[in-house]
Amino acid sequence: MVIKSVIKQTILPQKWLIIDDGSTDKTNEIIKKYEEKYNFITLLKLNREEIDTYYGHRTHVVLAGYREIEKLQYDYLGILDADIGLEPTYYENILNEFDQNPRLGIASGFYVDIVNGKLQEPVRDPDEISTPGAIQVFRRQCYESIGGFQVLEYGGDDTLAETMARMNGWQTRHFNQYQVIHYRPVGQGKGTHILIAKYRAGLSEYVLGTHPLFLLAKSFRRFFLEKPVVLASTARLAGFLSGYFVIKKRDVSDEIIKFIRKEQIQRLWKYASGKHKPST
């Protein structure tokens, strides 16, 4: 599905690395057929590394791909998960947004999940600064200014990247009008139960230094919006609280935590004062 989505784009990539990190099905054979037909497609095979978590492994895969293309001349770098379906004009639209805003460092559309064969819009924060890691597009200067992705054991590498981008003076934004289809809800790779995924999301929030008040407000807002109702938010809170006892040490600097918490308090104040304008 994702290969067909990309080759139908109105603007094709200069190079597209499709990374196979040890699949046991016929993925290689399928990719090779497209590689022979389209000169911008390159198959990159990696040996599966012994990394403790899914999230750490995913980041290592992205970094391995970047090492293959870092010497090429290009302006934009896209990350695309294998379970995504795109409209033909997706990348054309995103690149147009970059052209219109020279300070835009990371951009994306937004996704809707396929759950039991039906479209289901995930609960999202009521602003537009977050960009889903499965479909992020970076301006090259922005990616290089933040030093690329950092491996985080419990995930959140995409959130950390956009936070560091803003720390470096770049803007980050998702555009709701450019919708993509996500065929597997976030965090549920390899059959992971939804509540385990939410628990891990809470751990990720802890590792990134999320302000407790922000996490509490976020969880309460989602209590009856996010399925399974009550349980999803409770699992997220449990993961966050357990971080104080299980993880304790965070993987990000005090400077980053200070910036994240300052942003979050400003956002809470904006919502509480009614100054927030929903994104379009």
DOZAZA-820847 format. One record per residue (C-alpha): residue number from 1; x, y, z. Coordinates in Angstrom, 2 decimals. Last residue first. Example, Ala and Ser with C-alpha at 12.3 -4.5 7.8 and 13.67 -1.06 7.14 Angstrom:
DOZAZA-820847
MARVEX:pos:px:py:pz
MARVEX:2:13.67:-1.06:7.14 .
MARVEX:1:12.30:-4.50:7.80 .
***
This chain:
DOZAZA-820847
MARVEX:pos:px:py:pz
MARVEX:280:-7.82:24.26:10.64 .
MARVEX:279:-6.26:24.67:14.08 .
MARVEX:278:-8.44:25.64:17.03 .
MARVEX:277:-7.81:29.15:18.35 .
MARVEX:276:-6.56:29.27:21.94 .
MARVEX:275:-7.15:32.47:23.84 .
MARVEX:274:-9.84:30.99:26.08 .
MARVEX:273:-7.92:31.78:29.26 .
MARVEX:272:-7.66:28.11:30.25 .
MARVEX:271:-6.49:27.08:26.78 .
MARVEX:270:-3.80:29.77:26.62 .
MARVEX:269:-2.70:29.07:30.19 .
MARVEX:268:-2.34:25.38:29.44 .
MARVEX:267:-0.35:26.18:26.29 .
MARVEX:266:1.99:28.51:28.19 .
MARVEX:265:2.47:25.82:30.85 .
MARVEX:264:3.32:23.32:28.13 .
MARVEX:263:5.83:25.59:26.39 .
MARVEX:262:7.64:26.30:29.67 .
MARVEX:261:7.62:22.59:30.48 .
MARVEX:260:9.22:21.65:27.17 .
MARVEX:259:11.86:24.39:27.46 .
MARVEX:258:12.84:23.39:31.00 .
MARVEX:257:12.98:19.72:30.00 .
MARVEX:256:15.25:20.59:27.06 .
MARVEX:255:17.64:22.56:29.26 .
MARVEX:254:17.62:19.81:31.91 .
MARVEX:253:18.91:17.43:29.25 .
MARVEX:252:17.06:14.45:27.85 .
MARVEX:251:17.31:10.72:28.62 .
MARVEX:250:15.58:10.92:32.00 .
MARVEX:249:16.70:9.08:35.13 .
MARVEX:248:13.88:7.79:37.40 .
MARVEX:247:13.01:4.84:35.14 .
MARVEX:246:10.93:2.54:37.36 .
MARVEX:245:9.86:4.71:40.33 .
MARVEX:244:9.31:8.16:38.82 .
MARVEX:243:8.45:6.57:35.49 .
MARVEX:242:5.64:4.68:37.21 .
MARVEX:241:3.73:7.95:37.42 .
MARVEX:240:3.82:8.47:33.65 .
MARVEX:239:2.86:4.89:32.86 .
MARVEX:238:-0.03:5.00:35.33 .
MARVEX:237:-1.25:8.28:33.85 .
MARVEX:236:-1.24:6.76:30.35 .
MARVEX:235:-3.05:3.66:31.61 .
MARVEX:234:-5.70:5.83:33.28 .
MARVEX:233:-6.15:7.80:30.07 .
MARVEX:232:-6.79:4.62:28.09 .
MARVEX:231:-8.97:3.07:30.83 .
MARVEX:230:-11.33:6.05:31.15 .
MARVEX:229:-12.83:5.39:27.70 .
MARVEX:228:-11.28:2.55:25.71 .
MARVEX:227:-11.02:4.63:23.64 .
MARVEX:226:-10.04:8.29:23.91 .
MARVEX:225:-12.74:10.93:24.24 .
MARVEX:224:-14.14:10.11:27.69 .
MARVEX:223:-10.93:10.55:29.70 .
MARVEX:222:-9.14:12.50:26.96 .
MARVEX:221:-9.42:15.91:28.63 .
MARVEX:220:-8.51:14.33:31.97 .
MARVEX:219:-5.36:12.80:30.47 .
MARVEX:218:-4.18:16.05:28.88 .
MARVEX:217:-4.87:18.03:32.05 .
MARVEX:216:-2.88:15.52:34.12 .
MARVEX:215:-0.04:15.42:31.60 .
MARVEX:214:0.13:19.22:31.59 .
MARVEX:213:0.09:19.40:35.38 .
MARVEX:212:2.85:16.78:35.62 .
MARVEX:211:5.09:18.79:33.22 .
MARVEX:210:6.45:16.50:30.51 .
MARVEX:209:10.13:15.69:31.03 .
MARVEX:208:10.70:13.69:27.84 .
MARVEX:207:11.25:10.48:29.83 .
MARVEX:206:7.98:11.03:31.71 .
MARVEX:205:5.96:11.52:28.52 .
MARVEX:204:7.55:8.37:27.10 .
MARVEX:203:6.49:6.41:30.18 .
MARVEX:202:2.95:7.67:29.66 .
MARVEX:201:3.05:6.58:26.03 .
MARVEX:200:4.22:3.17:27.25 .
MARVEX:199:1.08:2.89:29.37 .
MARVEX:198:-1.02:3.95:26.37 .
MARVEX:197:0.53:1.21:24.21 .
MARVEX:196:0.01:-1.33:26.99 .
MARVEX:195:-3.63:-0.28:27.09 .
MARVEX:194:-3.98:-0.69:23.31 .
MARVEX:193:-2.58:-4.22:23.34 .
MARVEX:192:0.59:-4.69:21.26 .
MARVEX:191:-0.05:-6.83:18.19 .
MARVEX:190:3.42:-6.41:16.69 .
MARVEX:189:2.91:-2.67:16.36 .
MARVEX:188:0.20:-1.12:18.51 .
MARVEX:187:1.98:2.08:19.48 .
MARVEX:186:0.03:4.29:17.09 .
MARVEX:185:-3.03:2.65:15.53 .
MARVEX:184:-2.32:0.46:12.47 .
MARVEX:183:-3.59:1.21:8.97 .
MARVEX:182:-2.95:4.92:9.15 .
MARVEX:181:-4.68:6.81:6.34 .
MARVEX:180:-3.46:10.29:5.46 .
MARVEX:179:-5.15:13.68:5.69 .
MARVEX:178:-3.75:16.92:4.36 .
MARVEX:177:-6.40:19.34:5.65 .
MARVEX:176:-5.28:18.83:9.24 .
MARVEX:175:-1.95:20.52:8.61 .
MARVEX:174:0.74:19.65:11.15 .
MARVEX:173:3.17:22.28:12.32 .
MARVEX:172:6.70:22.95:13.48 .
MARVEX:171:8.44:26.35:13.49 .
MARVEX:170:12.20:26.73:13.69 .
MARVEX:169:14.10:28.91:16.16 .
MARVEX:168:16.55:26.35:17.51 .
MARVEX:167:14.43:25.56:20.55 .
MARVEX:166:11.54:25.03:18.12 .
MARVEX:165:13.58:22.39:16.30 .
MARVEX:164:14.58:20.82:19.61 .
MARVEX:163:10.91:20.36:20.45 .
MARVEX:162:10.21:18.95:16.97 .
MARVEX:161:12.96:16.37:17.36 .
MARVEX:160:11.94:15.47:20.92 .
MARVEX:159:8.38:14.80:19.79 .
MARVEX:158:9.60:12.59:16.93 .
MARVEX:157:11.97:10.69:19.25 .
MARVEX:156:9.09:10.13:21.69 .
MARVEX:155:9.75:6.46:22.26 .
MARVEX:154:10.32:4.48:25.43 .
MARVEX:153:14.02:3.73:25.01 .
MARVEX:152:14.82:7.06:23.38 .
MARVEX:151:17.27:7.11:20.47 .
MARVEX:150:17.97:10.64:19.26 .
MARVEX:149:16.89:11.86:15.85 .
MARVEX:148:18.90:14.37:13.86 .
MARVEX:147:21.55:16.76:15.13 .
MARVEX:146:19.08:19.56:15.78 .
MARVEX:145:20.57:21.90:13.18 .
MARVEX:144:20.91:19.05:10.67 .
MARVEX:143:17.20:18.31:10.66 .
MARVEX:142:16.35:22.01:10.41 .
MARVEX:141:18.72:22.66:7.52 .
MARVEX:140:17.21:19.67:5.68 .
MARVEX:139:13.64:20.91:5.98 .
MARVEX:138:11.99:17.96:7.63 .
MARVEX:137:8.89:15.97:6.65 .
MARVEX:136:7.13:13.88:9.30 .
MARVEX:135:4.70:11.13:8.27 .
MARVEX:134:5.06:8.34:10.85 .
MARVEX:133:6.51:10.75:13.41 .
MARVEX:132:3.23:12.62:13.77 .
MARVEX:131:3.84:16.41:13.76 .
MARVEX:130:2.85:18.45:16.83 .
MARVEX:129:2.56:22.25:16.60 .
MARVEX:128:-1.10:22.38:15.48 .
MARVEX:127:-3.13:22.91:18.61 .
MARVEX:126:-6.03:21.17:20.35 .
MARVEX:125:-4.12:17.97:21.22 .
MARVEX:124:-5.34:15.02:19.21 .
MARVEX:123:-7.84:12.24:19.78 .
MARVEX:122:-7.58:9.75:16.94 .
MARVEX:121:-9.98:9.93:13.97 .
MARVEX:120:-11.48:6.53:13.25 .
MARVEX:119:-12.03:5.18:9.74 .
MARVEX:118:-13.64:1.74:9.72 .
MARVEX:117:-12.31:-1.73:8.91 .
MARVEX:116:-12.03:-2.81:12.51 .
MARVEX:115:-9.98:0.32:13.24 .
MARVEX:114:-8.36:2.18:10.34 .
MARVEX:113:-6.74:5.24:11.84 .
MARVEX:112:-6.94:8.83:10.65 .
MARVEX:111:-3.75:10.74:10.07 .
MARVEX:110:-2.53:14.31:10.04 .
MARVEX:109:-0.46:16.20:7.51 .
MARVEX:108:3.14:16.93:8.19 .
MARVEX:107:5.67:19.69:8.73 .
MARVEX:106:9.08:20.24:10.30 .
MARVEX:105:11.31:23.31:9.89 .
MARVEX:104:8.88:26.06:8.88 .
MARVEX:103:10.90:29.27:9.10 .
MARVEX:102:10.87:29.79:5.32 .
MARVEX:101:7.03:29.72:5.27 .
MARVEX:100:5.27:29.68:1.90 .
MARVEX:99:7.74:27.29:0.28 .
MARVEX:98:7.48:24.91:3.25 .
MARVEX:97:3.68:24.87:2.89 .
MARVEX:96:4.06:24.11:-0.83 .
MARVEX:95:6.31:21.19:0.09 .
MARVEX:94:3.51:19.76:2.25 .
MARVEX:93:0.96:20.07:-0.55 .
MARVEX:92:3.22:18.44:-3.15 .
MARVEX:91:4.02:15.69:-0.64 .
MARVEX:90:0.35:14.77:-0.16 .
MARVEX:89:-0.83:15.31:-3.75 .
MARVEX:88:-1.38:11.62:-4.59 .
MARVEX:87:-3.29:10.97:-1.29 .
MARVEX:86:-1.25:8.84:1.07 .
MARVEX:85:-1.67:5.42:2.74 .
MARVEX:84:0.52:4.61:5.75 .
MARVEX:83:1.47:1.26:7.31 .
MARVEX:82:5.10:1.20:6.16 .
MARVEX:81:6.09:4.31:8.10 .
MARVEX:80:7.31:7.39:6.25 .
MARVEX:79:10.04:9.81:7.29 .
MARVEX:78:10.70:12.59:4.79 .
MARVEX:77:13.83:14.69:4.23 .
MARVEX:76:13.76:17.94:2.34 .
MARVEX:75:16.30:20.08:0.48 .
MARVEX:74:18.53:17.59:-1.32 .
MARVEX:73:22.13:17.16:-2.47 .
MARVEX:72:23.32:13.72:-1.39 .
MARVEX:71:25.97:13.21:1.29 .
MARVEX:70:23.42:12.43:4.03 .
MARVEX:69:21.70:9.72:1.95 .
MARVEX:68:22.94:6.41:3.34 .
MARVEX:67:23.59:7.75:6.84 .
MARVEX:66:19.95:8.86:6.94 .
MARVEX:65:18.75:5.30:6.42 .
MARVEX:64:20.79:4.02:9.35 .
MARVEX:63:19.37:6.84:11.48 .
MARVEX:62:15.81:5.83:10.58 .
MARVEX:61:16.50:2.18:11.43 .
MARVEX:60:18.09:3.13:14.76 .
MARVEX:59:15.00:5.18:15.57 .
MARVEX:58:12.69:2.22:14.89 .
MARVEX:57:14.79:-0.06:17.09 .
MARVEX:56:14.62:2.30:20.03 .
MARVEX:55:10.85:2.50:19.66 .
MARVEX:54:10.36:-1.25:19.47 .
MARVEX:53:12.29:-1.73:22.70 .
MARVEX:52:15.34:-3.53:24.04 .
MARVEX:51:17.56:-3.39:20.98 .
MARVEX:50:19.22:-6.52:19.64 .
MARVEX:49:19.70:-5.38:16.09 .
MARVEX:48:17.86:-6.79:13.12 .
MARVEX:47:20.32:-6.96:10.27 .
MARVEX:46:19.63:-4.21:7.78 .
MARVEX:45:18.65:-4.35:4.12 .
MARVEX:44:18.38:-1.13:2.14 .
MARVEX:43:16.22:-1.33:-0.97 .
MARVEX:42:16.56:1.65:-3.27 .
MARVEX:41:13.71:3.37:-5.14 .
MARVEX:40:14.51:6.42:-7.29 .
MARVEX:39:15.18:4.29:-10.36 .
MARVEX:38:11.65:2.88:-10.51 .
MARVEX:37:11.08:-0.46:-12.30 .
MARVEX:36:13.90:-2.57:-10.87 .
MARVEX:35:13.33:-1.15:-7.37 .
MARVEX:34:9.61:-1.92:-7.67 .
MARVEX:33:10.31:-5.62:-8.26 .
MARVEX:32:12.98:-5.56:-5.54 .
MARVEX:31:10.47:-4.19:-3.01 .
MARVEX:30:8.06:-7.09:-3.56 .
MARVEX:29:10.78:-9.72:-3.29 .
MARVEX:28:12.15:-8.19:-0.11 .
MARVEX:27:8.72:-8.04:1.53 .
MARVEX:26:8.03:-11.73:0.89 .
MARVEX:25:7.73:-12.64:4.59 .
MARVEX:24:10.43:-12.93:7.26 .
MARVEX:23:11.33:-9.25:7.52 .
MARVEX:22:14.82:-8.50:8.85 .
MARVEX:21:15.26:-4.75:8.89 .
MARVEX:20:13.96:-3.93:5.44 .
MARVEX:19:14.44:-0.25:4.72 .
MARVEX:18:12.89:1.39:1.69 .
MARVEX:17:15.19:4.26:0.75 .
MARVEX:16:13.50:6.72:-1.55 .
MARVEX:15:15.70:8.94:-3.66 .
MARVEX:14:14.95:12.11:-5.60 .
MARVEX:13:11.39:11.78:-4.37 .
MARVEX:12:8.38:12.05:-6.67 .
MARVEX:11:6.08:15.08:-6.85 .
MARVEX:10:2.57:14.26:-8.08 .
MARVEX:9:2.71:11.17:-5.87 .
MARVEX:8:1.51:7.91:-7.44 .
MARVEX:7:4.84:6.15:-6.79 .
MARVEX:6:4.48:7.03:-3.11 .
MARVEX:5:1.01:5.65:-2.50 .
MARVEX:4:1.74:2.44:-4.41 .
MARVEX:3:4.74:1.84:-2.17 .
MARVEX:2:2.68:2.53:0.98 .
MARVEX:1:0.00:0.00:0.00 .
***
